[in-house]
Amino acid sequence: MAEFEHDAERTEDPTAKRLEEAIERGDVAKSTEVNTLFMLAGSTLALFAFGGFAASELTELFRAVLAGAYPVSDEGFSYARLGETLFVKVLIAIAPALAVLIAAALAGNFIQHRLLWTFQPLMPQLSRISPLAGAKRLFSKQAAIGLAKGFAKLAVVGTVMYLVAAPELDRVLSLAGGELMQAMSAAMTLVLRLLIGVCSVMVLVAALDWLWTHHSWYERHRMSVREIREEHKQTEGDPTVKAKLRQIRVARMRKRMMTEVPKATVVITNPTHFAVALKYESGMNAPLCVAKGMDVLAQRIRELAREHRVPVVENPPLARALHKSVEIDEEIPAEHYKAVAEIIGYVLRLRRSFRS
């Protein structure tokens, strides 16, 4: 029961695997205020760079329309042609500004996260249409925080807009009865000032919202101790199974070593702790280690060697060095050639003397 309660509390930091799986599902830390900031900045840039061009093109277009430069006859497709012409010219006029807005919208997403292709957020889920789940989301802590953030942003942005617009409002209103171009120029200047002011404060709003969004996303993916254990099992394998497999591998290796000891040329030992069985035949580059072991395994190697009349030579320093530096089925290191050669030479001389 205590373990269940502990697992219910997600107190552990999420693993990299947990976060990567969330990202692959389309669950990423993305702040809408950052997107809003980029759209506002894009709008400001588009208005400043291409507002005059768009206004000039649209003014000429509609002036020509109103002046009758596009007479409409009673022929079949005159209205369609007029519509197509107006659409193309309006599109040309706003195309540069539209391109800036599209680039800003894409940048607002790319700066927060890498490009990700997933259809999982579009898949139907019962929780989205469940009235109970909807009510829980509506009255959740997250919804309350979102509402508070909305009111705070509205208050901050509204205050900035008032401070920027209030000193200029009387002058703009006084131009209402004057020339159209002069009024439009004043209005354009005011709009630019408003956008710049709002963008300035939105930098702070977006930064705070991004930090909060990332923190909330990270906290939402916290894990319990049990979840971490389960993930570790899935990633690294069940420790019990791994231990069993390791035991099987060790048993197989020992069995193979024991079959090779009778074929060895010599067994070099430390009297009680180490034993290394070496095999050397004519044509080999260097002696080969066919078995090695410590303590009980070393004793078994010595016993097998004596049973099959394999010479056992005591040389504690060499036995320790070989056990440490050479693995099974590997040639001995070059630094031990001389010492091993002397021992094997001695063993071969003994064999020849017994034969004679």
HUJO-V536732 format. One record per backbone hydrogen bond with DSSP energy under -1.0 kcal/mol. NH is the residue of the N-H (numbers start at 1). CO is the residue of the C=O. If there is no record, write none. Layout:
# HUJO-V536732
nh:NH co:CO
nh:NH co:CO
This chain:
# HUJO-V536732
nh:5 co:1
nh:6 co:2
nh:7 co:3
nh:8 co:4
nh:11 co:9
nh:12 co:223
nh:19 co:15
nh:20 co:16
nh:21 co:17
nh:22 co:18
nh:23 co:19
nh:24 co:20
nh:25 co:21
nh:26 co:23
nh:27 co:22
nh:28 co:26
nh:30 co:28
nh:35 co:31
nh:36 co:32
nh:37 co:33
nh:38 co:34
nh:39 co:35
nh:40 co:36
nh:41 co:37
nh:42 co:38
nh:43 co:39
nh:44 co:40
nh:45 co:41
nh:46 co:42
nh:47 co:43
nh:48 co:44
nh:49 co:45
nh:50 co:46
nh:51 co:47
nh:54 co:50
nh:55 co:51
nh:56 co:52
nh:57 co:53
nh:58 co:54
nh:59 co:55
nh:60 co:56
nh:61 co:57
nh:62 co:58
nh:63 co:59
nh:64 co:60
nh:65 co:61
nh:66 co:62
nh:67 co:63
nh:68 co:65
nh:69 co:64
nh:78 co:75
nh:81 co:77
nh:82 co:78
nh:83 co:79
nh:84 co:80
nh:85 co:81
nh:86 co:82
nh:87 co:83
nh:88 co:84
nh:89 co:85
nh:90 co:86
nh:91 co:87
nh:92 co:88
nh:93 co:89
nh:94 co:90
nh:95 co:91
nh:98 co:94
nh:99 co:95
nh:100 co:96
nh:101 co:97
nh:102 co:98
nh:103 co:99
nh:104 co:100
nh:105 co:101
nh:106 co:102
nh:107 co:103
nh:108 co:104
nh:110 co:106
nh:111 co:107
nh:113 co:109
nh:122 co:119
nh:123 co:120
nh:128 co:125
nh:134 co:130
nh:135 co:131
nh:136 co:132
nh:137 co:133
nh:138 co:134
nh:139 co:135
nh:140 co:137
nh:144 co:140
nh:145 co:141
nh:146 co:142
nh:147 co:143
nh:148 co:144
nh:149 co:145
nh:150 co:146
nh:151 co:147
nh:152 co:148
nh:153 co:149
nh:154 co:150
nh:155 co:151
nh:156 co:152
nh:157 co:153
nh:158 co:154
nh:159 co:155
nh:160 co:156
nh:161 co:157
nh:162 co:158
nh:163 co:159
nh:164 co:160
nh:165 co:161
nh:166 co:162
nh:168 co:165
nh:169 co:165
nh:172 co:168
nh:173 co:169
nh:174 co:170
nh:176 co:173
nh:178 co:175
nh:183 co:179
nh:184 co:180
nh:185 co:181
nh:186 co:182
nh:187 co:183
nh:188 co:184
nh:189 co:185
nh:190 co:186
nh:191 co:187
nh:192 co:188
nh:193 co:189
nh:194 co:190
nh:195 co:191
nh:196 co:192
nh:197 co:193
nh:198 co:194
nh:199 co:195
nh:200 co:196
nh:201 co:197
nh:202 co:198
nh:203 co:199
nh:205 co:201
nh:206 co:202
nh:207 co:203
nh:208 co:204
nh:209 co:205
nh:210 co:206
nh:211 co:207
nh:212 co:208
nh:213 co:209
nh:214 co:210
nh:215 co:211
nh:216 co:212
nh:217 co:213
nh:218 co:214
nh:219 co:215
nh:220 co:216
nh:222 co:219
nh:223 co:12
nh:228 co:224
nh:229 co:225
nh:230 co:226
nh:231 co:227
nh:232 co:228
nh:233 co:229
nh:234 co:230
nh:235 co:231
nh:236 co:232
nh:237 co:233
nh:242 co:238
nh:243 co:239
nh:244 co:240
nh:245 co:241
nh:246 co:242
nh:247 co:243
nh:248 co:244
nh:249 co:245
nh:250 co:246
nh:251 co:247
nh:252 co:248
nh:253 co:249
nh:254 co:250
nh:255 co:251
nh:256 co:252
nh:257 co:253
nh:258 co:254
nh:259 co:255
nh:261 co:257
nh:263 co:260
nh:264 co:261
nh:265 co:278
nh:266 co:278
nh:267 co:311
nh:268 co:276
nh:269 co:313
nh:270 co:274
nh:275 co:293
nh:276 co:268
nh:277 co:291
nh:278 co:266
nh:279 co:288
nh:284 co:281
nh:288 co:279
nh:289 co:330
nh:290 co:277
nh:291 co:277
nh:293 co:275
nh:295 co:273
nh:297 co:294
nh:299 co:295
nh:300 co:296
nh:301 co:297
nh:302 co:298
nh:303 co:299
nh:304 co:300
nh:305 co:301
nh:306 co:302
nh:307 co:303
nh:308 co:304
nh:309 co:306
nh:310 co:305
nh:313 co:267
nh:315 co:269
nh:319 co:315
nh:320 co:316
nh:321 co:317
nh:322 co:318
nh:323 co:319
nh:324 co:320
nh:325 co:321
nh:326 co:322
nh:329 co:289
nh:330 co:327
nh:332 co:287
nh:336 co:333
nh:337 co:334
nh:340 co:336
nh:341 co:337
nh:342 co:338
nh:343 co:339
nh:344 co:340
nh:345 co:341
nh:346 co:342
nh:347 co:343
nh:348 co:344
nh:349 co:345
nh:350 co:346
nh:351 co:347
nh:352 co:348
nh:353 co:349
nh:354 co:350
nh:355 co:351
nh:356 co:352
